[in-house]
């Protein structure tokens, strides 16, 4: 697998943080993107969502998406991971571009959804998916309400 480095800066809990991290340039995109008619922007959005997830994981010294194993998400850990990632999205000023514009709340919600889709494809037999409607929509709504 090819890797490269990516640098990003963001504001988290009042401090500006800059992370330089490796990321997979040849990562296989989730199957949801391989459907006929998926636009270039859809492909880019999955890449952006997983990059933001990897930023979060790196900030906690946890495995990148591609390195996640069943042990990392067993039992309630998958829902906890999603809850914590959602809080990160809601409480972090994520920026993009050279001028450092902030990502809007709806984009943060989209990132949250895209990471869920990727996790669901990576761990399709996880018990959390059987009761997904009882926790996912509420978390996404909280992100979109609480995001800056």
Secondary structure, 3 states (H helix, E strand, C coil): CCEEEEEEEEEECCEEEEEEEEEECCCCCCHHHHCCCCCHHHHHHHHHHHHHHHHHHHHCCCCCHHHCCHHHHCCCHHHHHHHHHHHHHHHEEEEECCCCEECCHHHHHHHHHHHHHHHHHHCCCCHHHHHHHHCHHHHHHHHHHHCC
